[in-house]
Amino acid sequence: MTEITPPEVFTFVEGRTGRIRLNRPKAIHALTHGICTTMIEALVSWADDDAVDLVMIDHAEGRGFCAGGDIRLIAESAAADGVAARAFFHEEYRLNHLLFTYAKPTIAFMDGITMGGGVGISQPCTFRIVTDRTVYAMPETGIGLFTDVGGGRYLSRMPGRMGQYVGLTGARLNGAECLALSLGTHYVASEGVERLKTAILANPKAIDAALRSAVTTVPEAPILDHRAEIDRLFASDRYEDILAALTADGSEWAQATLKTLSGKSPLSCKVVLRLLAEAARIDDFADEMAMEYAVGAHIIRHPDFVEGVRALIVDKDNAPRWNPATAEGVADETVDAVFAPLPPAEAWSPLPQA
């Protein structure tokens, strides 16, 4: 008997709500090119549909909202000609931009693991629900990538130097911390999530009232206890200065942070700092995505990406051999090359109607 493979994402209309439900539980709903395409098609079809008032994005089952993109596939492509990897990023970024510019209200349930690509499809949404199960992170420096999917914009607009800290270290944030840093808009206890969805589906135009009824007391946000250290020690856009400041500080927190950074790609860390500095000056999200796509197209050709995926995802020895191995070894010219614009024929572009 032939086993029927369920779709990787469900898209349907329930009442007056367009629903997008990620459905790759074994991969913690990591995005594929096909998922991005299906989501785009649904969003475009609902944009002018008077029978759809709101779009809800969540996951069908499993322990996380979305763990990111299909990194193995991207790495395999990058090790060859990179065509499939670039095609995935191009489609994913079109999805990110479509959500960012979408005319109708959108709500994402960041319930559980929300990393990388999961950040990209939740942060553009009008409403972003975080819970006691939320685990947010942009961990790309650990695999030789960078904080993409609009991360340049979101991180660069965090208070103080929080964005630089989160982007460089890949710090995992809980729901309360996400709310404190405006990554989430409403904090809802996990046991109340399904009730909230039911209330919204019953009357999506009354979503504000449903949210007011669902929110619960927010716990303390531990990251705020280190706001002063983060602002002081991550003050520079020069990675060597940050490492020197942490070394000189000598506190237990600074030493733990140094140890965390020691496992990250020095090139990726320099790229993230440059990205956030550039993104802080960019208003148009399409310009942001075009820059990030060019950076992505260049950085996946660097050996650090394939090596990072090998060490953390394939072999899982957690011992990446970065090249160069130190911040001092990464020349400014190398970073400049990563930020070089692509030829017009290869550059990213938004959907024609977006």
TORKOL-4160 file (C-alpha; in steps of 0.2 Angstrom, whole numbers, padded with zeros to 4 digits, m for minus):
354
<pt num="1" X="0000" Y="0000" Z="0000"/>
<pt num="2" X="0007" Y="0017" Z="m0005"/>
<pt num="3" X="0010" Y="0029" Z="0010"/>
<pt num="4" X="0003" Y="0046" Z="0006"/>
<pt num="5" X="0015" Y="0060" Z="0011"/>
<pt num="6" X="0007" Y="0074" Z="0019"/>
<pt num="7" X="0011" Y="0092" Z="0012"/>
<pt num="8" X="0025" Y="0102" Z="0020"/>
<pt num="9" X="0013" Y="0116" Z="0023"/>
<pt num="10" X="m0006" Y="0118" Z="0024"/>
<pt num="11" X="m0014" Y="0133" Z="0016"/>
<pt num="12" X="m0033" Y="0135" Z="0017"/>
<pt num="13" X="m0046" Y="0147" Z="0022"/>
<pt num="14" X="m0055" Y="0144" Z="0039"/>
<pt num="15" X="m0070" Y="0156" Z="0041"/>
<pt num="16" X="m0063" Y="0173" Z="0036"/>
<pt num="17" X="m0045" Y="0169" Z="0040"/>
<pt num="18" X="m0032" Y="0163" Z="0028"/>
<pt num="19" X="m0022" Y="0149" Z="0037"/>
<pt num="20" X="m0004" Y="0144" Z="0034"/>
<pt num="21" X="0002" Y="0129" Z="0044"/>
<pt num="22" X="0020" Y="0123" Z="0043"/>
<pt num="23" X="0020" Y="0104" Z="0043"/>
<pt num="24" X="0038" Y="0097" Z="0044"/>
<pt num="25" X="0038" Y="0092" Z="0062"/>
<pt num="26" X="0053" Y="0080" Z="0061"/>
<pt num="27" X="0063" Y="0095" Z="0054"/>
<pt num="28" X="0055" Y="0107" Z="0066"/>
<pt num="29" X="0046" Y="0115" Z="0051"/>
<pt num="30" X="0062" Y="0121" Z="0043"/>
<pt num="31" X="0058" Y="0130" Z="0027"/>
<pt num="32" X="0061" Y="0123" Z="0009"/>
<pt num="33" X="0060" Y="0131" Z="m0007"/>
<pt num="34" X="0043" Y="0123" Z="m0010"/>
<pt num="35" X="0036" Y="0129" Z="0006"/>
<pt num="36" X="0041" Y="0147" Z="0002"/>
<pt num="37" X="0033" Y="0146" Z="m0015"/>
<pt num="38" X="0017" Y="0138" Z="m0008"/>
<pt num="39" X="0016" Y="0152" Z="0005"/>
<pt num="40" X="0018" Y="0166" Z="m0008"/>
<pt num="41" X="0005" Y="0158" Z="m0019"/>
<pt num="42" X="m0008" Y="0158" Z="m0004"/>
<pt num="43" X="m0004" Y="0176" Z="0002"/>
<pt num="44" X="m0005" Y="0183" Z="m0016"/>
<pt num="45" X="m0022" Y="0174" Z="m0018"/>
<pt num="46" X="m0029" Y="0181" Z="m0002"/>
<pt num="47" X="m0022" Y="0199" Z="m0004"/>
<pt num="48" X="m0037" Y="0204" Z="m0015"/>
<pt num="49" X="m0050" Y="0191" Z="m0008"/>
<pt num="50" X="m0063" Y="0201" Z="0001"/>
<pt num="51" X="m0068" Y="0185" Z="0010"/>
<pt num="52" X="m0051" Y="0185" Z="0019"/>
<pt num="53" X="m0049" Y="0197" Z="0033"/>
<pt num="54" X="m0033" Y="0191" Z="0041"/>
<pt num="55" X="m0019" Y="0178" Z="0039"/>
<pt num="56" X="m0013" Y="0167" Z="0053"/>
<pt num="57" X="0004" Y="0158" Z="0052"/>
<pt num="58" X="0008" Y="0144" Z="0064"/>
<pt num="59" X="0013" Y="0125" Z="0064"/>
<pt num="60" X="0003" Y="0110" Z="0064"/>
<pt num="61" X="0012" Y="0099" Z="0077"/>
<pt num="62" X="0028" Y="0097" Z="0085"/>
<pt num="63" X="0039" Y="0106" Z="0097"/>
<pt num="64" X="0043" Y="0122" Z="0087"/>
<pt num="65" X="0036" Y="0135" Z="0076"/>
<pt num="66" X="0051" Y="0135" Z="0063"/>
<pt num="67" X="0069" Y="0131" Z="0065"/>
<pt num="68" X="0075" Y="0140" Z="0050"/>
<pt num="69" X="0079" Y="0135" Z="0032"/>
<pt num="70" X="0084" Y="0119" Z="0025"/>
<pt num="71" X="0102" Y="0121" Z="0029"/>
<pt num="72" X="0108" Y="0104" Z="0023"/>
<pt num="73" X="0101" Y="0107" Z="0006"/>
<pt num="74" X="0109" Y="0124" Z="0005"/>
<pt num="75" X="0126" Y="0118" Z="0010"/>
<pt num="76" X="0126" Y="0104" Z="m0002"/>
<pt num="77" X="0122" Y="0116" Z="m0016"/>
<pt num="78" X="0135" Y="0129" Z="m0010"/>
<pt num="79" X="0148" Y="0115" Z="m0011"/>
<pt num="80" X="0143" Y="0113" Z="m0029"/>
<pt num="81" X="0138" Y="0127" Z="m0040"/>
<pt num="82" X="0127" Y="0136" Z="m0027"/>
<pt num="83" X="0112" Y="0138" Z="m0040"/>
<pt num="84" X="0099" Y="0129" Z="m0029"/>
<pt num="85" X="0105" Y="0139" Z="m0013"/>
<pt num="86" X="0103" Y="0155" Z="m0022"/>
<pt num="87" X="0086" Y="0151" Z="m0029"/>
<pt num="88" X="0080" Y="0146" Z="m0011"/>
<pt num="89" X="0086" Y="0162" Z="m0004"/>
<pt num="90" X="0078" Y="0172" Z="m0018"/>
<pt num="91" X="0061" Y="0164" Z="m0015"/>
<pt num="92" X="0063" Y="0165" Z="0004"/>
<pt num="93" X="0067" Y="0184" Z="0003"/>
<pt num="94" X="0052" Y="0187" Z="m0008"/>
<pt num="95" X="0041" Y="0179" Z="0005"/>
<pt num="96" X="0049" Y="0189" Z="0018"/>
<pt num="97" X="0046" Y="0205" Z="0008"/>
<pt num="98" X="0028" Y="0200" Z="0004"/>
<pt num="99" X="0024" Y="0198" Z="0022"/>
<pt num="100" X="0033" Y="0214" Z="0027"/>
<pt num="101" X="0022" Y="0224" Z="0014"/>
<pt num="102" X="0006" Y="0214" Z="0016"/>
<pt num="103" X="m0009" Y="0225" Z="0016"/>
<pt num="104" X="m0020" Y="0214" Z="0027"/>
<pt num="105" X="m0016" Y="0210" Z="0046"/>
<pt num="106" X="m0005" Y="0195" Z="0049"/>
<pt num="107" X="m0002" Y="0185" Z="0065"/>
<pt num="108" X="0012" Y="0173" Z="0068"/>
<pt num="109" X="0013" Y="0161" Z="0083"/>
<pt num="110" X="0031" Y="0160" Z="0089"/>
<pt num="111" X="0027" Y="0146" Z="0100"/>
<pt num="112" X="0042" Y="0135" Z="0103"/>
<pt num="113" X="0058" Y="0136" Z="0093"/>
<pt num="114" X="0059" Y="0151" Z="0081"/>
<pt num="115" X="0075" Y="0153" Z="0073"/>
<pt num="116" X="0083" Y="0159" Z="0056"/>
<pt num="117" X="0069" Y="0157" Z="0043"/>
<pt num="118" X="0056" Y="0156" Z="0057"/>
<pt num="119" X="0061" Y="0174" Z="0062"/>
<pt num="120" X="0060" Y="0179" Z="0044"/>
<pt num="121" X="0042" Y="0174" Z="0042"/>
<pt num="122" X="0036" Y="0180" Z="0060"/>
<pt num="123" X="0045" Y="0197" Z="0062"/>
<pt num="124" X="0036" Y="0205" Z="0047"/>
<pt num="125" X="0019" Y="0200" Z="0054"/>
<pt num="126" X="0007" Y="0213" Z="0062"/>
<pt num="127" X="0005" Y="0202" Z="0078"/>
<pt num="128" X="0018" Y="0191" Z="0085"/>
<pt num="129" X="0013" Y="0179" Z="0099"/>
<pt num="130" X="0027" Y="0173" Z="0111"/>
<pt num="131" X="0024" Y="0161" Z="0125"/>
<pt num="132" X="0033" Y="0152" Z="0139"/>
<pt num="133" X="0039" Y="0139" Z="0126"/>
<pt num="134" X="0047" Y="0152" Z="0114"/>
<pt num="135" X="0065" Y="0150" Z="0110"/>
<pt num="136" X="0071" Y="0164" Z="0098"/>
<pt num="137" X="0088" Y="0164" Z="0090"/>
<pt num="138" X="0098" Y="0170" Z="0075"/>
<pt num="139" X="0112" Y="0157" Z="0077"/>
<pt num="140" X="0120" Y="0160" Z="0059"/>
<pt num="141" X="0137" Y="0165" Z="0065"/>
<pt num="142" X="0139" Y="0147" Z="0072"/>
<pt num="143" X="0138" Y="0140" Z="0054"/>
<pt num="144" X="0147" Y="0153" Z="0044"/>
<pt num="145" X="0132" Y="0162" Z="0038"/>
<pt num="146" X="0125" Y="0179" Z="0044"/>
<pt num="147" X="0108" Y="0186" Z="0051"/>
<pt num="148" X="0098" Y="0186" Z="0035"/>
<pt num="149" X="0079" Y="0185" Z="0031"/>
<pt num="150" X="0078" Y="0204" Z="0036"/>
<pt num="151" X="0089" Y="0201" Z="0052"/>
<pt num="152" X="0099" Y="0216" Z="0047"/>
<pt num="153" X="0084" Y="0227" Z="0050"/>
<pt num="154" X="0076" Y="0219" Z="0065"/>
<pt num="155" X="0093" Y="0218" Z="0075"/>
<pt num="156" X="0099" Y="0235" Z="0070"/>
<pt num="157" X="0083" Y="0243" Z="0077"/>
<pt num="158" X="0084" Y="0234" Z="0094"/>
<pt num="159" X="0088" Y="0245" Z="0109"/>
<pt num="160" X="0106" Y="0250" Z="0112"/>
<pt num="161" X="0118" Y="0236" Z="0106"/>
<pt num="162" X="0106" Y="0222" Z="0110"/>
<pt num="163" X="0105" Y="0218" Z="0091"/>
<pt num="164" X="0124" Y="0216" Z="0090"/>
<pt num="165" X="0125" Y="0205" Z="0105"/>
<pt num="166" X="0111" Y="0194" Z="0099"/>
<pt num="167" X="0117" Y="0193" Z="0081"/>
<pt num="168" X="0135" Y="0189" Z="0086"/>
<pt num="169" X="0132" Y="0177" Z="0100"/>
<pt num="170" X="0116" Y="0168" Z="0093"/>
<pt num="171" X="0109" Y="0171" Z="0110"/>
<pt num="172" X="0093" Y="0161" Z="0114"/>
<pt num="173" X="0079" Y="0172" Z="0120"/>
<pt num="174" X="0064" Y="0167" Z="0129"/>
<pt num="175" X="0046" Y="0174" Z="0126"/>
<pt num="176" X="0048" Y="0187" Z="0140"/>
<pt num="177" X="0064" Y="0193" Z="0132"/>
<pt num="178" X="0057" Y="0193" Z="0115"/>
<pt num="179" X="0043" Y="0204" Z="0121"/>
<pt num="180" X="0055" Y="0216" Z="0130"/>
<pt num="181" X="0065" Y="0218" Z="0114"/>
<pt num="182" X="0049" Y="0221" Z="0103"/>
<pt num="183" X="0052" Y="0204" Z="0094"/>
<pt num="184" X="0035" Y="0199" Z="0100"/>
<pt num="185" X="0019" Y="0210" Z="0102"/>
<pt num="186" X="0009" Y="0199" Z="0115"/>
<pt num="187" X="0014" Y="0186" Z="0128"/>
<pt num="188" X="0002" Y="0172" Z="0130"/>
<pt num="189" X="0004" Y="0157" Z="0141"/>
<pt num="190" X="0006" Y="0141" Z="0130"/>
<pt num="191" X="m0010" Y="0133" Z="0137"/>
<pt num="192" X="m0020" Y="0148" Z="0131"/>
<pt num="193" X="m0013" Y="0148" Z="0113"/>
<pt num="194" X="m0027" Y="0136" Z="0106"/>
<pt num="195" X="m0041" Y="0146" Z="0114"/>
<pt num="196" X="m0034" Y="0162" Z="0107"/>
<pt num="197" X="m0033" Y="0154" Z="0089"/>
<pt num="198" X="m0051" Y="0149" Z="0091"/>
<pt num="199" X="m0057" Y="0166" Z="0097"/>
<pt num="200" X="m0048" Y="0174" Z="0082"/>
<pt num="201" X="m0055" Y="0162" Z="0069"/>
<pt num="202" X="m0072" Y="0165" Z="0076"/>
<pt num="203" X="m0071" Y="0184" Z="0072"/>
<pt num="204" X="m0054" Y="0190" Z="0065"/>
<pt num="205" X="m0060" Y="0208" Z="0064"/>
<pt num="206" X="m0061" Y="0207" Z="0083"/>
<pt num="207" X="m0043" Y="0201" Z="0085"/>
<pt num="208" X="m0038" Y="0216" Z="0097"/>
<pt num="209" X="m0051" Y="0211" Z="0109"/>
<pt num="210" X="m0046" Y="0192" Z="0108"/>
<pt num="211" X="m0028" Y="0197" Z="0111"/>
<pt num="212" X="m0032" Y="0208" Z="0126"/>
<pt num="213" X="m0042" Y="0193" Z="0134"/>
<pt num="214" X="m0027" Y="0181" Z="0130"/>
<pt num="215" X="m0012" Y="0190" Z="0137"/>
<pt num="216" X="m0005" Y="0184" Z="0154"/>
<pt num="217" X="0007" Y="0191" Z="0166"/>
<pt num="218" X="0025" Y="0192" Z="0158"/>
<pt num="219" X="0039" Y="0185" Z="0168"/>
<pt num="220" X="0056" Y="0195" Z="0170"/>
<pt num="221" X="0067" Y="0196" Z="0155"/>
<pt num="222" X="0084" Y="0191" Z="0161"/>
<pt num="223" X="0093" Y="0199" Z="0146"/>
<pt num="224" X="0089" Y="0216" Z="0153"/>
<pt num="225" X="0100" Y="0212" Z="0168"/>
<pt num="226" X="0115" Y="0213" Z="0156"/>
<pt num="227" X="0109" Y="0229" Z="0146"/>
<pt num="228" X="0123" Y="0240" Z="0153"/>
<pt num="229" X="0137" Y="0227" Z="0150"/>
<pt num="230" X="0130" Y="0224" Z="0132"/>
<pt num="231" X="0129" Y="0242" Z="0128"/>
<pt num="232" X="0147" Y="0245" Z="0135"/>
<pt num="233" X="0156" Y="0230" Z="0129"/>
<pt num="234" X="0148" Y="0228" Z="0112"/>
<pt num="235" X="0149" Y="0247" Z="0108"/>
<pt num="236" X="0161" Y="0246" Z="0093"/>
<pt num="237" X="0157" Y="0240" Z="0075"/>
<pt num="238" X="0174" Y="0233" Z="0075"/>
<pt num="239" X="0174" Y="0215" Z="0080"/>
<pt num="240" X="0192" Y="0215" Z="0087"/>
<pt num="241" X="0187" Y="0230" Z="0099"/>
<pt num="242" X="0172" Y="0219" Z="0106"/>
<pt num="243" X="0183" Y="0205" Z="0109"/>
<pt num="244" X="0196" Y="0216" Z="0117"/>
<pt num="245" X="0183" Y="0224" Z="0128"/>
<pt num="246" X="0176" Y="0207" Z="0134"/>
<pt num="247" X="0194" Y="0201" Z="0138"/>
<pt num="248" X="0198" Y="0217" Z="0148"/>
<pt num="249" X="0182" Y="0217" Z="0157"/>
<pt num="250" X="0186" Y="0200" Z="0165"/>
<pt num="251" X="0169" Y="0197" Z="0173"/>
<pt num="252" X="0161" Y="0180" Z="0173"/>
<pt num="253" X="0148" Y="0186" Z="0161"/>
<pt num="254" X="0161" Y="0193" Z="0149"/>
<pt num="255" X="0171" Y="0177" Z="0150"/>
<pt num="256" X="0156" Y="0166" Z="0146"/>
<pt num="257" X="0152" Y="0178" Z="0131"/>
<pt num="258" X="0170" Y="0177" Z="0125"/>
<pt num="259" X="0169" Y="0158" Z="0126"/>
<pt num="260" X="0153" Y="0158" Z="0116"/>
<pt num="261" X="0161" Y="0169" Z="0103"/>
<pt num="262" X="0176" Y="0158" Z="0101"/>
<pt num="263" X="0165" Y="0145" Z="0092"/>
<pt num="264" X="0158" Y="0158" Z="0079"/>
<pt num="265" X="0165" Y="0161" Z="0062"/>
<pt num="266" X="0176" Y="0177" Z="0063"/>
<pt num="267" X="0171" Y="0181" Z="0045"/>
<pt num="268" X="0153" Y="0179" Z="0049"/>
<pt num="269" X="0154" Y="0190" Z="0065"/>
<pt num="270" X="0162" Y="0204" Z="0055"/>
<pt num="271" X="0149" Y="0202" Z="0041"/>
<pt num="272" X="0135" Y="0204" Z="0054"/>
<pt num="273" X="0143" Y="0219" Z="0062"/>
<pt num="274" X="0144" Y="0227" Z="0045"/>
<pt num="275" X="0127" Y="0222" Z="0040"/>
<pt num="276" X="0119" Y="0230" Z="0055"/>
<pt num="277" X="0128" Y="0246" Z="0053"/>
<pt num="278" X="0122" Y="0247" Z="0035"/>
<pt num="279" X="0105" Y="0241" Z="0038"/>
<pt num="280" X="0102" Y="0255" Z="0052"/>
<pt num="281" X="0103" Y="0267" Z="0037"/>
<pt num="282" X="0091" Y="0258" Z="0025"/>
<pt num="283" X="0073" Y="0262" Z="0026"/>
<pt num="284" X="0066" Y="0252" Z="0011"/>
<pt num="285" X="0064" Y="0234" Z="0016"/>
<pt num="286" X="0067" Y="0229" Z="m0003"/>
<pt num="287" X="0084" Y="0238" Z="m0002"/>
<pt num="288" X="0088" Y="0228" Z="0014"/>
<pt num="289" X="0083" Y="0211" Z="0006"/>
<pt num="290" X="0093" Y="0215" Z="m0010"/>
<pt num="291" X="0108" Y="0219" Z="0001"/>
<pt num="292" X="0106" Y="0203" Z="0011"/>
<pt num="293" X="0104" Y="0192" Z="m0005"/>
<pt num="294" X="0120" Y="0199" Z="m0012"/>
<pt num="295" X="0129" Y="0195" Z="0005"/>
<pt num="296" X="0121" Y="0178" Z="0005"/>
<pt num="297" X="0126" Y="0174" Z="m0013"/>
<pt num="298" X="0144" Y="0178" Z="m0009"/>
<pt num="299" X="0146" Y="0171" Z="0009"/>
<pt num="300" X="0139" Y="0153" Z="0004"/>
<pt num="301" X="0154" Y="0152" Z="m0008"/>
<pt num="302" X="0166" Y="0155" Z="0007"/>
<pt num="303" X="0172" Y="0138" Z="0015"/>
<pt num="304" X="0167" Y="0143" Z="0032"/>
<pt num="305" X="0148" Y="0140" Z="0028"/>
<pt num="306" X="0151" Y="0122" Z="0022"/>
<pt num="307" X="0163" Y="0119" Z="0036"/>
<pt num="308" X="0151" Y="0126" Z="0049"/>
<pt num="309" X="0137" Y="0115" Z="0043"/>
<pt num="310" X="0148" Y="0100" Z="0043"/>
<pt num="311" X="0153" Y="0103" Z="0061"/>
<pt num="312" X="0137" Y="0108" Z="0069"/>
<pt num="313" X="0124" Y="0098" Z="0058"/>
<pt num="314" X="0132" Y="0084" Z="0048"/>
<pt num="315" X="0146" Y="0077" Z="0059"/>
<pt num="316" X="0140" Y="0086" Z="0075"/>
<pt num="317" X="0158" Y="0087" Z="0082"/>
<pt num="318" X="0155" Y="0105" Z="0086"/>
<pt num="319" X="0173" Y="0109" Z="0081"/>
<pt num="320" X="0173" Y="0120" Z="0066"/>
<pt num="321" X="0189" Y="0124" Z="0058"/>
<pt num="322" X="0186" Y="0142" Z="0053"/>
<pt num="323" X="0197" Y="0150" Z="0039"/>
<pt num="324" X="0203" Y="0163" Z="0044"/>
<pt num="325" X="0203" Y="0156" Z="0062"/>
<pt num="326" X="0204" Y="0174" Z="0071"/>
<pt num="327" X="0196" Y="0191" Z="0069"/>
<pt num="328" X="0213" Y="0198" Z="0065"/>
<pt num="329" X="0215" Y="0186" Z="0051"/>
<pt num="330" X="0199" Y="0192" Z="0042"/>
<pt num="331" X="0205" Y="0206" Z="0030"/>
<pt num="332" X="0194" Y="0221" Z="0027"/>
<pt num="333" X="0195" Y="0217" Z="0009"/>
<pt num="334" X="0187" Y="0200" Z="0012"/>
<pt num="335" X="0172" Y="0208" Z="0021"/>
<pt num="336" X="0171" Y="0221" Z="0007"/>
<pt num="337" X="0170" Y="0207" Z="m0006"/>
<pt num="338" X="0155" Y="0199" Z="0003"/>
<pt num="339" X="0146" Y="0216" Z="0002"/>
<pt num="340" X="0150" Y="0218" Z="m0016"/>
<pt num="341" X="0134" Y="0221" Z="m0027"/>
<pt num="342" X="0129" Y="0208" Z="m0039"/>
<pt num="343" X="0127" Y="0211" Z="m0057"/>
<pt num="344" X="0110" Y="0217" Z="m0061"/>
<pt num="345" X="0105" Y="0201" Z="m0070"/>
<pt num="346" X="0109" Y="0191" Z="m0054"/>
<pt num="347" X="0102" Y="0203" Z="m0041"/>
<pt num="348" X="0087" Y="0200" Z="m0030"/>
<pt num="349" X="0070" Y="0208" Z="m0034"/>
<pt num="350" X="0053" Y="0208" Z="m0025"/>
<pt num="351" X="0038" Y="0200" Z="m0032"/>
<pt num="352" X="0031" Y="0211" Z="m0046"/>
<pt num="353" X="0015" Y="0215" Z="m0036"/>
<pt num="354" X="0023" Y="0218" Z="m0019"/>
